[in-house]
Amino acid sequence: MSPLVIRSARDAIAAVPYMLGFHPSRSLVVIGFDGPPNTCAVRLDLPVDGAAGQASGILAANGFRRALLLGYGGPDEVAAAAVAMRAALAAAGVDTVEAIRVDAHRWWSLTCDDDCCPAEGTPYDSSGSVVAAQATFAGHVVLADRDELVRSVRPVPDTPSLRAATERAEKRFLARAREPSARFRSRATEEGVAFVAAAPADLTDDEVAWLGVLLTDRRVRDEAWIRIDEDAPGDDIRFWRDVVRRVRDPYAAGPAALLAYAAYAAGDGGLANIALDRALDADPGYSMAVLLRQIINSGIPPSKAKMRMTPRQLAAAYEEKEAG
């Protein structure tokens, strides 16, 4: 996501749904700034309990010096969460510049003690904000809630067409396995790398099923990984979301992890985490998903985790590994 400029509480309220990918509810959102070039948004379910210490530690470890808190929920629950979060941030050396509670139409300051903040709250309308206009122009979409985000990566209902396509892909792959072992591996990898390099934007059911099977080869998966456009991953997000929804569960881990990385590169932590859930549900030990979950949980920004590897460099790395 392109950086969103936040100058006021209204800007922050408008930015949060685009930073998360959905409208939060019963949540405390912590926006870290003043340090790294970009901001960082961490969403915690209410009540925050022990998560406050982890979130503040992430911000401090990544060099953020100040934070803004936005709470979504009842007055007492949000106030208690804000107190706990402010204390945890202070202990980590991060200054809380403001804490507010937000509902659908108004916001209340939780740090203001004078008459400048009306007891009935301050009305706002994010639809006309510059932040919303910037995000919309950039093509970012906000879903109604987290449940809708989860549904956006769930598999489509099973159909005879998808089942038949998966069976054909498996038979095709097994036919390769009847070849001598070394030749089978090299041929399957060559086909997979070529398929990933030339895959059309819109895949047939047979192509989705074949891609899912091919991605069980780590070399093919890595080829797809380094071909994600880390600076403008919008098309990759659309592509891999479609594959994740149509591929059958035995082959979902690879496409879901690739979707997670594309979303992470875009700064869409909400979608990245949902995609990782799908990958780890399909294969709890899937190494790429486990690694990405560790990176995201550590609060490492995408700018520090981009690979910047070309297909030629990847091929050379694998050739060196095989030779060594």
C-alpha positions in Angstrom: 0.0 0.0 0.0 1.2 3.5 -0.8 1.9 5.5 2.4 -1.2 7.3 3.7 -0.5 10.7 5.3 -2.2 11.0 8.7 -2.4 14.5 10.1 -5.5 14.3 12.3 -7.8 11.9 14.2 -10.1 12.0 11.2 -7.3 11.0 8.9 -6.4 8.1 11.2 -10.0 6.9 11.4 -10.2 7.0 7.6 -6.8 5.2 7.2 -7.3 2.3 9.6 -9.8 0.2 7.4 -7.4 0.5 4.5 -4.4 -0.4 6.6 -6.2 -3.5 7.9 -8.3 -4.3 4.8 -11.6 -4.3 6.8 -13.6 -2.3 9.2 -12.5 -3.3 12.8 -14.9 -4.1 15.6 -14.1 -4.8 19.3 -10.5 -4.0 18.5 -7.7 -1.8 19.6 -5.6 -0.5 16.7 -2.1 0.7 17.5 -0.4 2.9 14.8 3.3 3.3 15.2 5.2 6.2 13.6 8.2 8.5 14.0 11.1 6.2 13.2 10.9 3.9 10.1 9.8 5.6 6.8 6.3 4.0 7.0 3.7 3.6 9.7 2.8 0.2 11.3 -0.7 -0.8 12.3 -1.2 -3.6 14.9 -4.8 -4.7 15.6 -5.6 -6.4 18.9 -8.9 -8.1 19.9 -10.6 -6.6 23.0 -9.8 -7.1 25.8 -6.1 -6.8 25.0 -4.8 -8.7 28.1 -1.2 -9.8 27.6 -1.1 -8.8 24.0 -0.3 -5.2 24.9 3.2 -6.0 25.9 3.8 -8.0 22.7 2.5 -5.2 20.5 4.5 -2.5 22.3 7.6 -4.7 22.0 7.2 -5.0 18.3 6.9 -1.3 17.8 9.9 -0.5 20.0 12.0 -3.3 18.3 11.4 -1.8 14.9 12.3 1.8 15.9 8.9 3.4 16.3 9.0 6.2 18.9 5.4 7.3 19.0 2.0 5.7 18.7 -1.7 6.5 18.2 -4.4 4.3 19.6 -7.9 3.8 18.2 -10.4 1.7 20.1 -13.5 0.2 18.6 -16.1 -1.1 21.1 -17.9 -0.1 24.3 -16.6 2.9 26.3 -15.5 0.9 29.4 -13.8 -1.9 27.4 -12.0 0.5 25.1 -10.9 2.7 28.0 -9.4 -0.3 29.9 -7.6 -1.5 26.8 -6.2 2.0 26.1 -4.9 2.3 29.7 -3.1 -1.1 29.5 -1.7 -0.3 26.0 -0.4 3.1 27.1 1.3 1.6 30.1 2.9 -1.1 27.9 4.1 1.4 25.3 5.6 3.7 28.0 7.5 0.7 29.5 8.8 0.0 26.0 9.9 3.6 25.5 7.1 4.5 23.0 5.2 7.7 23.5 1.4 7.6 23.1 0.4 10.9 21.4 -3.4 10.2 21.5 -5.9 7.6 22.2 -9.5 7.8 20.9 -12.6 5.7 20.9 -14.4 5.4 17.6 -17.9 4.4 16.6 -19.7 4.5 13.3 -20.2 8.3 13.3 -18.2 9.9 16.2 -14.9 9.7 18.1 -14.0 10.6 21.7 -10.5 11.5 23.0 -9.4 9.3 25.9 -6.5 11.6 26.8 -8.2 15.0 26.8 -9.2 16.4 30.2 -10.6 19.8 29.3 -13.6 21.3 27.7 -12.2 21.2 24.1 -13.5 17.7 23.6 -17.3 17.5 23.6 -18.8 14.8 25.9 -21.1 13.7 23.0 -18.1 13.0 20.8 -16.8 14.6 17.6 -18.7 13.7 14.4 -16.7 12.5 11.4 -17.3 11.4 7.8 -14.4 9.5 6.3 -15.9 9.2 2.9 -14.8 12.7 2.0 -11.3 12.6 3.5 -8.1 12.9 1.5 -6.9 9.6 2.9 -10.0 7.7 1.6 -9.6 9.3 -1.8 -5.9 8.4 -1.9 -6.6 4.8 -1.0 -9.5 4.4 -3.4 -7.5 5.9 -6.2 -4.8 3.4 -5.5 -7.3 0.6 -5.9 -7.6 -0.5 -2.2 -10.8 -2.1 -1.1 -12.2 -2.2 2.4 -14.3 -5.2 3.4 -17.2 -5.0 5.9 -15.4 -6.9 8.7 -12.8 -9.6 9.4 -15.3 -12.4 8.7 -15.7 -11.1 5.1 -11.9 -11.1 4.7 -11.8 -14.7 5.9 -14.5 -15.6 3.3 -12.5 -14.0 0.6 -9.9 -16.8 0.7 -12.2 -19.7 1.5 -12.4 -22.3 -1.2 -15.3 -22.1 -3.5 -17.8 -25.0 -3.3 -16.5 -28.2 -4.6 -17.8 -29.0 -8.1 -17.5 -32.0 -10.5 -15.4 -29.7 -12.8 -12.9 -28.9 -10.0 -12.7 -32.5 -8.8 -12.2 -33.8 -12.3 -9.5 -31.2 -13.0 -7.7 -32.2 -9.8 -7.8 -35.9 -10.7 -6.5 -35.1 -14.2 -3.6 -33.0 -12.7 -2.7 -35.8 -10.3 -2.7 -38.5 -13.0 -0.6 -36.2 -15.2 1.9 -35.8 -12.4 2.0 -39.5 -11.6 2.7 -40.3 -15.2 5.8 -38.2 -14.9 6.7 -40.1 -11.7 6.9 -43.4 -13.8 10.0 -42.0 -15.5 13.5 -42.6 -14.0 13.8 -40.7 -10.8 16.3 -38.0 -11.8 14.6 -37.4 -15.1 11.2 -37.1 -13.4 12.3 -34.5 -10.9 14.1 -32.4 -13.6 11.2 -32.6 -16.0 8.5 -31.8 -13.4 10.6 -28.8 -12.3 11.2 -27.6 -15.8 7.5 -27.8 -16.6 6.6 -26.1 -13.4 9.0 -23.2 -13.8 7.9 -22.7 -17.4 4.2 -22.7 -16.4 4.8 -20.2 -13.6 6.7 -17.9 -15.9 4.0 -17.9 -18.6 0.8 -18.4 -16.6 -2.1 -16.2 -17.9 -3.9 -13.9 -15.6 -7.1 -16.0 -15.8 -6.7 -19.7 -15.3 -9.0 -22.6 -16.3 -9.9 -25.2 -13.7 -7.4 -27.5 -15.3 -4.7 -24.9 -15.1 -5.5 -24.1 -11.4 -5.3 -27.8 -10.5 -2.1 -28.3 -12.4 -0.5 -25.3 -10.8 -1.5 -26.5 -7.4 0.2 -29.9 -8.0 3.3 -28.3 -9.5 3.7 -26.0 -6.5 4.4 -29.1 -4.3 7.9 -28.8 -5.9 9.8 -26.3 -3.8 11.8 -25.0 -6.8 8.6 -24.2 -8.6 7.2 -22.6 -5.5 10.3 -20.4 -5.2 10.0 -19.4 -8.8 6.5 -18.2 -8.2 7.6 -16.5 -5.0 10.4 -14.4 -6.6 8.1 -13.4 -9.5 5.7 -11.6 -7.1 6.1 -7.8 -7.9 7.1 -6.6 -4.4 6.7 -2.9 -5.4 3.2 -3.3 -7.0 1.7 -6.7 -5.9 -1.9 -5.9 -6.7 -2.1 -8.2 -9.7 -0.3 -10.9 -7.8 -2.9 -10.6 -4.9 -5.8 -11.0 -7.4 -4.1 -13.9 -9.1 -3.2 -15.9 -6.0 -6.5 -15.2 -4.2 -8.3 -16.7 -7.2 -6.0 -19.8 -7.2 -6.4 -20.2 -3.4 -10.2 -20.2 -3.7 -10.3 -22.7 -6.6 -7.4 -25.1 -5.7 -8.5 -28.1 -3.6 -7.2 -28.4 0.0 -4.4 -30.9 -0.4 -2.7 -28.3 -2.6 -3.7 -25.1 -0.9 -0.6 -24.5 1.2 1.7 -23.2 -1.6 -0.8 -20.8 -3.2 -2.0 -19.5 0.1 1.5 -18.8 1.3 2.2 -17.0 -2.0 -0.9 -14.9 -1.5 0.2 -14.1 2.0 3.6 -12.8 0.8 1.9 -10.7 -1.9 -0.4 -9.2 0.7 2.5 -8.7 3.1 4.5 -6.9 0.4 1.5 -4.6 -0.2 1.3 -3.8 3.6 -2.0 -5.7 3.9 -1.3 -7.5 7.2 -5.0 -8.5 7.6 -5.1 -10.5 4.3 -1.6 -11.8 4.8 -2.5 -13.4 8.2 -5.8 -14.8 6.9 -3.9 -16.4 3.9 -1.4 -17.8 6.3 -4.2 -19.3 8.4 -5.4 -21.1 5.2 -1.9 -22.3 4.4 -1.3 -23.7 7.8 -4.7 -25.3 8.0 -3.7 -27.2 4.8 -0.2 -28.0 6.1 0.7 -27.0 9.7 4.4 -27.4 9.0 4.6 -25.6 5.6 7.9 -23.9 5.9 7.2 -20.7 3.9 4.0 -20.1 5.9 5.8 -20.7 9.2 8.6 -18.3 8.2 6.1 -15.6 7.1 4.1 -15.9 10.3 7.3 -15.4 12.3 8.3 -12.3 10.2 4.8 -10.7 10.6 4.6 -11.5 14.3 7.9 -9.9 14.8 6.6 -6.7 13.2 9.3 -6.7 10.5 8.1 -4.2 7.8 8.0 -5.4 4.1 10.7 -3.0 3.1 13.2 -5.0 5.3 12.1 -8.5 4.0 12.0 -8.0 0.2 14.1 -10.5 -1.6 14.9 -8.6 -4.8 15.9 -11.8 -6.6 15.6 -12.4 -10.3 14.6 -15.7 -12.0 18.2 -15.9 -13.3 19.6 -15.5 -9.8 17.2 -18.1 -8.4 18.2 -20.6 -11.1 21.9 -20.0 -10.4 21.3 -20.5 -6.7 19.7 -23.8 -7.3 22.4 -24.9 -9.7 25.0 -24.0 -7.2 23.2 -26.0 -4.5 22.9 -29.0 -6.7 26.5 -28.8 -7.7 27.6 -28.4 -4.1 
